[in-house]
Amino acid sequence: MSKGTIKKVAGPLVIAEGMRDANMFDVVRVSGQRLIGEIIEMHGDQASIQVYEETSGLGPGEPVESTGAPLSVELGPGLIGSIFDGIQRPLVDIMNATGSNLTRGVEFSSLKRDTVWHFVPSASVGDEVESGDILGTVMETEIVAHKILVPFGVAGTIKSINEGDYTITDTVAVIESADGSTIDVMMMQKWPVRRGRPYKQKLSPDMPLITGQRVIDTLFPIAKGGVAAVPGPFGSGKTVVQHQLAKWAEADIVVYIGCGERGNEMTDVLNEFPELKDPKTGHSLMQRTVLIANTSDMPVAAREASIYVGITIAEYFRDMGYSVALMADSTSRWAEALREMSGRLEEMPGEEGYPAYLGSRLAQFYERAGRVISLGKNGREGALSVIGAVSPPGGDISEPVSQATLRIVKVFWGLDANLAYRRHFPAINWLTSYSLYGDSMSGWFNGNVDEAWMATRARIMKMLHDESELEEIVKLVGMDALSAGDRLKLEAARSIREDFLHQDAFHEVDTYTPPRKQFKMMGLVLAFYDMGLEALQKGIRIDDLVKMGVREKIGRFKYIASENIEKEYQDIMHKLEREIEDLSRREEA
């Protein structure tokens, strides 16, 4: 164990000498208060340490001690429903012991050592097992079965395994390896956060992560195991979008990282999530959620570690065969922490002061997402989807963090302050956003929703783009310069914007729209446009088409419960045909 002394203190950066035997990324204890830190640079016997706690009062000559191990997380029963800080300290336990403010040097186990869990084996004595195989399960909450896996690097024959009540540090199974040695397996294992957990095979992203949000699922879908960025200025609805995804996305487990966000926003999350009812199970959303809270007033170095802690926990549940959604809010604050530490290390700055390795660090984080076959003889399919919010200063996405993120992610949901100002939510701009997963998932949508899905989606997108061009003409020469067909297209596009893309997160029906209903909604708008074009050719006036009573029915279709959509769809189509026939007869008369 390497021991040294403090030479220099610069904010969260501490330089220690006499650390020649220490290694990069070793966790160290700094001073007599035993503050947690991590070695991020070595020069001879000098180690540069980023300290994850407040360093005021530290001075040269105080002791520094290396633990000889990298920053790791504890993985096991007790993760679900917990609230951790950026280095996986349990915030509720710390608050109960020390009060509302974090105390420096406080030492708590990440997972409770005294909680007893009922272990049910799924393997038997004599079974040959390897890394990633399931030994048994623990019902962690009413809806999450926590699978106890053979740790990485362990293989052999099970000598003993018993059902019963155990703590996470008790031995639940003994495995004899090929060389005759025995390994005691506990329910808890540790994993270094900066190293991705291994898997057998990565699968292509050809299945969508259905979210129930129409603008996302229809126009800019994200794949299971995909990555998305949500950049937007203050007040454009990033947090509400992430709440909706956490609540409705087809994910078994949600990991929410509040990375450098305002304390009051994180408080809202901590208060709302336990009260939110999980629509799939009827239980609290917290029964399948892990929260990591690292607010803007917490030590900046821990912010840098928080997203690695979160994604390691997410990978652990992915290895069990679950679909996991990870929300990082926001990676801009993480990049600011990176910039601050880089500045204190006196590294050569890149664009806008960010370190030159900003892009590669972001890529290392996002590339840990994916749909994979896990380790083990009967590898399970699991998925880890990552949605990262970006908070560019002043909403300017030409800044380095946004640009570096866009080079990595395949889905860009660009939030627009003007849409938010007009109370159009979600404020995702359909002209600037994109998804590169659309073509690879076309087979799934055409096969599982309707064979005309992709063709219908393409028509909707074209109509929205045509509308933006027609709006420019209207601004220059007025509405009267447009042909009747173009005016009809503008009306149909307005219906797409106001009736289809606008979605009320707080309405009990409109908050979630299944894909089949989304397809029917698109069909109604396009039916109005197609029948309207035919009617115009028969001489019916555009003003009469626009004022048809059925248009209100089309607009209110989004409030129809899912079980009634087929009947309501047919009723609206019949009403549309009847009203156009009535207009035709009136015109002929």
PAPATOR-299380 format. One record per residue (C-alpha): residue number from 1; residue in three letters; z, x, y. Coordinates in steps of 0.25 Angstrom, whole numbers, plus 5000, padded with zeros to 4 digits. Layout:
BEGIN
   resi   resn      Z      X      Y
    NUM    Ala      Z      X      Y
...
***
This chain:
BEGIN
   resi   resn      Z      X      Y
      1    Met   5000   5000   5000
      2    Ser   4995   5006   5013
      3    Lys   5005   5007   5024
      4    Gly   5003   5011   5039
      5    Thr   5007   5009   5053
      6    Ile   5001   5002   5065
      7    Lys   4994   5011   5075
      8    Lys   4988   5001   5084
      9    Val   4989   4986   5087
     10    Ala   4977   4978   5094
     11    Gly   4979   4963   5093
     12    Pro   4977   4959   5078
     13    Leu   4972   4973   5075
     14    Val   4982   4983   5070
     15    Ile   4978   4998   5067
     16    Ala   4987   5004   5057
     17    Glu   4987   5019   5052
     18    Gly   4991   5025   5039
     19    Met   4983   5014   5031
     20    Arg   4973   5024   5024
     21    Asp   4976   5017   5010
     22    Ala   4973   5003   5015
     23    Asn   4960   4996   5013
     24    Met   4951   4987   5022
     25    Phe   4955   4973   5022
     26    Asp   4969   4976   5016
     27    Val   4980   4966   5021
     28    Val   4991   4973   5029
     29    Arg   5005   4970   5034
     30    Val   5007   4975   5048
     31    Ser   5020   4979   5054
     32    Gly   5034   4974   5050
     33    Gln   5030   4960   5052
     34    Arg   5020   4961   5041
     35    Leu   5008   4955   5049
     36    Ile   4996   4952   5040
     37    Gly   4984   4961   5043
     38    Glu   4971   4966   5037
     39    Ile   4964   4979   5037
     40    Ile   4950   4978   5044
     41    Glu   4947   4993   5047
     42    Met   4951   5006   5041
     43    His   4950   5020   5049
     44    Gly   4956   5031   5041
     45    Asp   4970   5027   5039
     46    Gln   4969   5017   5050
     47    Ala   4968   5002   5047
     48    Ser   4964   4991   5057
     49    Ile   4971   4979   5053
     50    Gln   4969   4965   5058
     51    Val   4982   4958   5059
     52    Tyr   4982   4943   5055
     53    Glu   4995   4940   5064
     54    Glu   4999   4942   5078
     55    Thr   5001   4957   5081
     56    Ser   5009   4957   5094
     57    Gly   5021   4966   5093
     58    Leu   5015   4976   5083
     59    Gly   5015   4991   5087
     60    Pro   5011   5004   5081
     61    Gly   5019   5010   5070
     62    Glu   5022   4997   5063
     63    Pro   5019   4997   5048
     64    Val   5006   4992   5041
     65    Glu   5006   4989   5026
     66    Ser   4993   4986   5018
     67    Thr   4995   4976   5007
     68    Gly   4983   4983   5000
     69    Ala   4976   4969   4998
     70    Pro   4965   4962   5006
     71    Leu   4967   4949   5014
     72    Ser   4968   4939   5002
     73    Val   4970   4924   5001
     74    Glu   4979   4917   4990
     75    Leu   4970   4907   4982
     76    Gly   4977   4896   4974
     77    Pro   4983   4883   4974
     78    Gly   4989   4879   4987
     79    Leu   4977   4882   4996
     80    Ile   4972   4868   4998
     81    Gly   4979   4861   5009
     82    Ser   4985   4874   5015
     83    Ile   4984   4879   5029
     84    Phe   4983   4894   5030
     85    Asp   4981   4903   5042
     86    Gly   4969   4913   5042
     87    Ile   4976   4923   5032
     88    Gln   4980   4912   5022
     89    Arg   4995   4910   5027
     90    Pro   5000   4896   5025
     91    Leu   5002   4890   5039
     92    Val   5011   4878   5034
     93    Asp   5020   4887   5027
     94    Ile   5021   4897   5038
     95    Met   5024   4886   5048
     96    Asn   5035   4880   5039
     97    Ala   5042   4894   5038
     98    Thr   5040   4899   5052
     99    Gly   5036   4888   5062
    100    Ser   5023   4884   5069
    101    Asn   5019   4898   5073
    102    Leu   5014   4909   5064
    103    Thr   5024   4920   5062
    104    Arg   5020   4934   5061
    105    Gly   5021   4941   5048
    106    Val   5024   4928   5041
    107    Glu   5021   4930   5026
    108    Phe   5018   4918   5017
    109    Ser   5010   4916   5004
    110    Ser   4997   4909   5007
    111    Leu   4999   4900   4995
    112    Lys   5013   4894   4991
    113    Arg   5020   4902   4980
    114    Asp   5030   4891   4976
    115    Thr   5020   4879   4975
    116    Val   5019   4875   4960
    117    Trp   5005   4870   4955
    118    His   5001   4864   4942
    119    Phe   4991   4872   4935
    120    Val   4982   4866   4924
    121    Pro   4974   4876   4916
    122    Ser   4960   4874   4913
    123    Ala   4959   4887   4904
    124    Ser   4966   4890   4891
    125    Val   4972   4902   4884
    126    Gly   4961   4910   4878
    127    Asp   4950   4906   4888
    128    Glu   4942   4918   4893
    129    Val   4942   4917   4908
    130    Glu   4935   4925   4920
    131    Ser   4937   4925   4935
    132    Gly   4934   4911   4941
    133    Asp   4938   4903   4929
    134    Ile   4947   4891   4931
    135    Leu   4961   4893   4924
    136    Gly   4966   4879   4928
    137    Thr   4968   4870   4940
    138    Val   4979   4866   4950
    139    Met   4978   4853   4958
    140    Glu   4981   4859   4971
    141    Thr   4979   4845   4978
    142    Glu   4975   4831   4973
    143    Ile   4960   4835   4975
    144    Val   4959   4850   4973
    145    Ala   4961   4856   4959
    146    His   4964   4871   4961
    147    Lys   4957   4879   4950
    148    Ile   4964   4892   4946
    149    Leu   4954   4902   4944
    150    Val   4954   4915   4936
    151    Pro   4955   4926   4947
    152    Phe   4944   4935   4951
    153    Gly   4943   4947   4941
    154    Val   4951   4941   4930
    155    Ala   4945   4938   4916
    156    Gly   4950   4937   4902
    157    Thr   4957   4927   4892
    158    Ile   4968   4917   4896
    159    Lys   4981   4921   4889
    160    Ser   4990   4910   4895
    161    Ile   4988   4898   4905
    162    Asn   4997   4886   4906
    163    Glu   4998   4873   4914
    164    Gly   5009   4872   4923
    165    Asp   5015   4872   4937
    166    Tyr   5014   4886   4943
    167    Thr   5014   4893   4957
    168    Ile   5002   4900   4962
    169    Thr   5008   4914   4958
    170    Asp   5012   4909   4944
    171    Thr   5004   4914   4932
    172    Val   4995   4902   4927
    173    Ala   4987   4910   4917
    174    Val   4986   4924   4910
    175    Ile   4973   4930   4908
    176    Glu   4971   4942   4898
    177    Ser   4959   4951   4903
    178    Ala   4950   4959   4893
    179    Asp   4958   4971   4894
    180    Gly   4970   4964   4889
    181    Ser   4978   4963   4903
    182    Thr   4983   4950   4907
    183    Ile   4981   4943   4921
    184    Asp   4991   4933   4926
    185    Val   4983   4922   4934
    186    Met   4990   4914   4945
    187    Met   4985   4902   4952
    188    Met   4984   4910   4965
    189    Gln   4974   4922   4967
    190    Lys   4971   4930   4980
    191    Trp   4957   4934   4986
    192    Pro   4953   4943   4997
    193    Val   4948   4935   5008
    194    Arg   4936   4944   5013
    195    Arg   4930   4944   4999
    196    Gly   4922   4932   4994
    197    Arg   4927   4926   4981
    198    Pro   4916   4929   4970
    199    Tyr   4908   4919   4963
    200    Lys   4897   4919   4951
    201    Gln   4885   4913   4958
    202    Lys   4881   4908   4972
    203    Leu   4873   4895   4972
    204    Ser   4862   4890   4981
    205    Pro   4866   4881   4992
    206    Asp   4859   4868   4988
    207    Met   4870   4858   4988
    208    Pro   4874   4852   5001
    209    Leu   4889   4851   5006
    210    Ile   4889   4836   5010
    211    Thr   4897   4834   5022
    212    Gly   4894   4819   5026
    213    Gln   4891   4824   5040
    214    Arg   4876   4819   5042
    215    Val   4871   4829   5051
    216    Ile   4876   4840   5041
    217    Asp   4872   4834   5028
    218    Thr   4858   4829   5033
    219    Leu   4853   4839   5043
    220    Phe   4861   4852   5041
    221    Pro   4868   4852   5027
    222    Ile   4877   4863   5022
    223    Ala   4876   4867   5007
    224    Lys   4888   4868   4998
    225    Gly   4892   4883   4999
    226    Gly   4884   4883   5012
    227    Val   4888   4889   5026
    228    Ala   4887   4881   5039
    229    Ala   4891   4885   5054
    230    Val   4896   4875   5064
    231    Pro   4894   4881   5078
    232    Gly   4898   4873   5090
    233    Pro   4905   4873   5103
    234    Phe   4919   4868   5106
    235    Gly   4920   4853   5104
    236    Ser   4907   4851   5096
    237    Gly   4914   4847   5084
    238    Lys   4915   4859   5074
    239    Thr   4929   4856   5069
    240    Val   4925   4841   5067
    241    Val   4913   4845   5059
    242    Gln   4921   4854   5050
    243    His   4932   4843   5048
    244    Gln   4921   4834   5044
    245    Leu   4915   4844   5034
    246    Ala   4929   4847   5029
    247    Lys   4932   4832   5026
    248    Trp   4918   4828   5021
    249    Ala   4911   4840   5015
    250    Glu   4909   4840   5000
    251    Ala   4919   4851   4998
    252    Asp   4931   4851   4989
    253    Ile   4939   4861   4997
    254    Val   4939   4863   5012
    255    Val   4944   4876   5018
    256    Tyr   4945   4875   5034
    257    Ile   4947   4888   5042
    258    Gly   4951   4886   5056
    259    Cys   4948   4900   5061
    260    Gly   4952   4902   5075
    261    Glu   4951   4888   5079
    262    Arg   4960   4881   5090
    263    Gly   4974   4878   5085
    264    Asn   4972   4863   5089
    265    Glu   4959   4862   5081
    266    Met   4966   4868   5069
    267    Thr   4978   4859   5070
    268    Asp   4968   4847   5070
    269    Val   4962   4852   5057
    270    Leu   4976   4854   5051
    271    Asn   4981   4840   5055
    272    Glu   4968   4833   5051
    273    Phe   4964   4839   5038
    274    Pro   4977   4834   5031
    275    Glu   4975   4820   5036
    276    Leu   4960   4819   5033
    277    Lys   4957   4811   5021
    278    Asp   4948   4818   5011
    279    Pro   4937   4808   5009
    280    Lys   4934   4812   4995
    281    Thr   4948   4811   4990
    282    Gly   4956   4803   5000
    283    His   4966   4814   5001
    284    Ser   4969   4823   5013
    285    Leu   4958   4833   5016
    286    Met   4969   4844   5015
    287    Gln   4969   4843   5000
    288    Arg   4956   4850   4999
    289    Thr   4957   4859   5012
    290    Val   4962   4873   5015
    291    Leu   4965   4876   5030
    292    Ile   4965   4889   5036
    293    Ala   4970   4889   5051
    294    Asn   4968   4901   5060
    295    Thr   4969   4896   5074
    296    Ser   4964   4903   5086
    297    Asp   4979   4908   5090
    298    Met   4981   4914   5076
    299    Pro   4979   4929   5075
    300    Val   4964   4932   5076
    301    Ala   4963   4941   5064
    302    Ala   4968   4930   5054
    303    Arg   4956   4922   5060
    304    Glu   4946   4932   5054
    305    Ala   4953   4931   5040
    306    Ser   4954   4916   5040
    307    Ile   4939   4913   5036
    308    Tyr   4940   4923   5025
    309    Val   4953   4916   5020
    310    Gly   4947   4903   5021
    311    Ile   4934   4906   5013
    312    Thr   4941   4913   5002
    313    Ile   4950   4901   5000
    314    Ala   4937   4893   5000
    315    Glu   4930   4902   4990
    316    Tyr   4942   4900   4981
    317    Phe   4940   4885   4980
    318    Arg   4925   4887   4979
    319    Asp   4928   4896   4966
    320    Met   4935   4884   4960
    321    Gly   4922   4876   4961
    322    Tyr   4925   4868   4974
    323    Ser   4916   4865   4985
    324    Val   4923   4871   4997
    325    Ala   4920   4869   5012
    326    Leu   4925   4880   5022
    327    Met   4926   4877   5037
    328    Ala   4928   4889   5046
    329    Asp   4932   4885   5060
    330    Ser   4927   4893   5067
    331    Thr   4920   4906   5063
    332    Ser   4919   4910   5078
    333    Arg   4934   4912   5079
    334    Trp   4933   4920   5067
    335    Ala   4923   4929   5073
    336    Glu   4931   4930   5086
    337    Ala   4942   4936   5077
    338    Leu   4932   4945   5071
    339    Arg   4928   4950   5085
    340    Glu   4942   4952   5090
    341    Met   4946   4961   5078
    342    Ser   4933   4968   5079
    343    Gly   4936   4971   5094
    344    Arg   4949   4976   5091
    345    Leu   4943   4985   5080
    346    Glu   4934   4991   5091
    347    Glu   4922   4988   5083
    348    Met   4908   4988   5089
    349    Pro   4906   4973   5094
    350    Gly   4894   4965   5091
    351    Glu   4888   4953   5098
    352    Glu   4898   4947   5108
    353    Gly   4909   4956   5103
    354    Tyr   4909   4951   5088
    355    Pro   4909   4962   5078
    356    Ala   4895   4966   5072
    357    Tyr   4900   4961   5058
    358    Leu   4902   4947   5063
    359    Gly   4889   4942   5056
    360    Ser   4893   4949   5042
    361    Arg   4907   4944   5043
    362    Leu   4902   4929   5045
    363    Ala   4892   4931   5034
    364    Gln   4903   4936   5024
    365    Phe   4911   4923   5027
    366    Tyr   4900   4913   5026
    367    Glu   4893   4920   5014
    368    Arg   4906   4916   5006
    369    Ala   4901   4902   5006
    370    Gly   4892   4897   4994
    371    Arg   4891   4888   4982
    372    Val   4894   4897   4970
    373    Ile   4897   4897   4955
    374    Ser   4911   4903   4954
    375    Leu   4916   4914   4945
    376    Gly   4921   4910   4930
    377    Lys   4914   4906   4917
    378    Asn   4911   4892   4922
    379    Gly   4909   4895   4936
    380    Arg   4911   4883   4946
    381    Glu   4902   4879   4957
    382    Gly   4909   4880   4971
    383    Ala   4905   4880   4985
    384    Leu   4910   4885   4998
    385    Ser   4904   4880   5010
    386    Val   4907   4886   5024
    387    Ile   4906   4879   5037
    388    Gly   4910   4888   5049
    389    Ala   4912   4883   5063
    390    Val   4907   4892   5074
    391    Ser   4913   4891   5088
    392    Pro   4903   4898   5098
    393    Pro   4908   4900   5112
    394    Gly   4902   4890   5121
    395    Gly   4894   4884   5109
    396    Asp   4884   4896   5110
    397    Ile   4879   4899   5095
    398    Ser   4871   4911   5100
    399    Glu   4885   4919   5099
    400    Pro   4887   4929   5088
    401    Val   4896   4921   5078
    402    Ser   4887   4908   5078
    403    Gln   4874   4917   5076
    404    Ala   4881   4925   5065
    405    Thr   4885   4913   5058
    406    Leu   4871   4906   5059
    407    Arg   4865   4918   5052
    408    Ile   4874   4915   5040
    409    Val   4876   4900   5039
    410    Lys   4865   4891   5034
    411    Val   4870   4878   5041
    412    Phe   4872   4877   5056
    413    Trp   4878   4865   5062
    414    Gly   4877   4867   5077
    415    Leu   4887   4859   5085
    416    Asp   4882   4854   5098
    417    Ala   4891   4852   5110
    418    Asn   4881   4842   5116
    419    Leu   4881   4833   5104
    420    Ala   4897   4834   5104
    421    Tyr   4897   4830   5119
    422    Arg   4888   4818   5115
    423    Arg   4898   4814   5104
    424    His   4888   4817   5093
    425    Phe   4896   4822   5081
    426    Pro   4894   4830   5073
    427    Ala   4888   4838   5084
    428    Ile   4879   4846   5075
    429    Asn   4866   4848   5083
    430    Trp   4854   4844   5074
    431    Leu   4844   4853   5082
    432    Thr   4852   4866   5080
    433    Ser   4859   4865   5067
    434    Tyr   4852   4869   5054
    435    Ser   4855   4870   5039
    436    Leu   4848   4880   5030
    437    Tyr   4853   4873   5017
    438    Gly   4844   4860   5019
    439    Asp   4832   4864   5010
    440    Ser   4841   4870   4999
    441    Met   4849   4857   4998
    442    Ser   4837   4848   4999
    443    Gly   4837   4846   4984
    444    Trp   4851   4841   4984
    445    Phe   4849   4831   4995
    446    Asn   4836   4826   4990
    447    Gly   4842   4824   4976
    448    Asn   4856   4819   4979
    449    Val   4854   4811   4991
    450    Asp   4839   4806   4993
    451    Glu   4826   4813   4990
    452    Ala   4822   4811   5004
    453    Trp   4834   4817   5010
    454    Met   4827   4830   5015
    455    Ala   4815   4823   5020
    456    Thr   4824   4813   5028
    457    Arg   4832   4824   5034
    458    Ala   4820   4831   5038
    459    Arg   4815   4819   5046
    460    Ile   4829   4817   5052
    461    Met   4829   4832   5057
    462    Lys   4815   4831   5062
    463    Met   4818   4818   5070
    464    Leu   4830   4825   5077
    465    His   4821   4837   5081
    466    Asp   4810   4828   5086
    467    Glu   4821   4820   5094
    468    Ser   4825   4833   5101
    469    Glu   4810   4836   5105
    470    Leu   4808   4821   5110
    471    Glu   4821   4822   5118
    472    Glu   4815   4833   5126
    473    Ile   4803   4825   5129
    474    Val   4811   4813   5133
    475    Lys   4819   4822   5143
    476    Leu   4806   4827   5149
    477    Val   4798   4814   5150
    478    Gly   4807   4803   5146
    479    Met   4807   4793   5134
    480    Asp   4795   4785   5139
    481    Ala   4786   4797   5136
    482    Leu   4789   4796   5121
    483    Ser   4781   4788   5111
    484    Ala   4787   4777   5103
    485    Gly   4788   4785   5091
    486    Asp   4795   4796   5098
    487    Arg   4805   4786   5104
    488    Leu   4808   4781   5090
    489    Lys   4810   4795   5085
    490    Leu   4820   4797   5096
    491    Glu   4828   4784   5092
    492    Ala   4828   4788   5077
    493    Ala   4833   4802   5081
    494    Arg   4844   4796   5090
    495    Ser   4848   4788   5078
    496    Ile   4849   4800   5069
    497    Arg   4857   4807   5080
    498    Glu   4867   4795   5083
    499    Asp   4867   4788   5069
    500    Phe   4865   4799   5059
    501    Leu   4870   4813   5065
    502    His   4881   4807   5073
    503    Gln   4893   4806   5063
    504    Asp   4907   4801   5066
    505    Ala   4917   4810   5059
    506    Phe   4929   4800   5062
    507    His   4921   4787   5056
    508    Glu   4926   4784   5042
    509    Val   4912   4782   5037
    510    Asp   4903   4790   5046
    511    Thr   4912   4803   5044
    512    Tyr   4905   4805   5031
    513    Thr   4890   4801   5027
    514    Pro   4886   4804   5012
    515    Pro   4872   4810   5011
    516    Arg   4866   4797   5005
    517    Lys   4870   4789   5018
    518    Gln   4865   4801   5027
    519    Phe   4851   4799   5020
    520    Lys   4852   4784   5022
    521    Met   4855   4786   5037
    522    Met   4843   4795   5039
    523    Gly   4835   4785   5032
    524    Leu   4838   4774   5041
    525    Val   4835   4782   5054
    526    Leu   4822   4786   5048
    527    Ala   4818   4772   5043
    528    Phe   4821   4767   5058
    529    Tyr   4811   4778   5063
    530    Asp   4800   4776   5052
    531    Met   4800   4761   5053
    532    Gly   4801   4762   5068
    533    Leu   4788   4771   5068
    534    Glu   4781   4761   5060
    535    Ala   4785   4750   5069
    536    Leu   4780   4757   5082
    537    Gln   4767   4758   5075
    538    Lys   4767   4743   5074
    539    Gly   4769   4742   5089
    540    Ile   4784   4739   5089
    541    Arg   4791   4745   5102
    542    Ile   4800   4757   5101
    543    Asp   4811   4749   5109
    544    Asp   4812   4738   5099
    545    Leu   4813   4748   5088
    546    Val   4825   4755   5095
    547    Lys   4832   4742   5098
    548    Met   4832   4738   5083
    549    Gly   4846   4733   5078
    550    Val   4845   4740   5065
    551    Arg   4847   4753   5072
    552    Glu   4861   4751   5074
    553    Lys   4862   4748   5059
    554    Ile   4856   4762   5057
    555    Gly   4866   4768   5067
    556    Arg   4878   4762   5060
    557    Phe   4873   4765   5046
    558    Lys   4882   4778   5046
    559    Tyr   4895   4769   5046
    560    Ile   4891   4762   5033
    561    Ala   4900   4766   5021
    562    Ser   4893   4774   5011
    563    Glu   4893   4764   5000
    564    Asn   4886   4754   5009
    565    Ile   4874   4763   5014
    566    Glu   4863   4758   5004
    567    Lys   4865   4744   5007
    568    Glu   4866   4746   5022
    569    Tyr   4854   4755   5022
    570    Gln   4845   4745   5016
    571    Asp   4850   4734   5026
    572    Ile   4847   4743   5038
    573    Met   4833   4746   5032
    574    His   4830   4731   5030
    575    Lys   4835   4728   5044
    576    Leu   4827   4740   5050
    577    Glu   4814   4734   5043
    578    Arg   4817   4720   5047
    579    Glu   4819   4724   5062
    580    Ile   4806   4732   5062
    581    Glu   4799   4720   5056
    582    Asp   4805   4711   5066
    583    Leu   4800   4720   5077
    584    Ser   4786   4720   5071
    585    Arg   4785   4705   5070
    586    Arg   4790   4704   5085
    587    Glu   4779   4714   5089
    588    Glu   4768   4707   5082
    589    Ala   4773   4694   5088
***
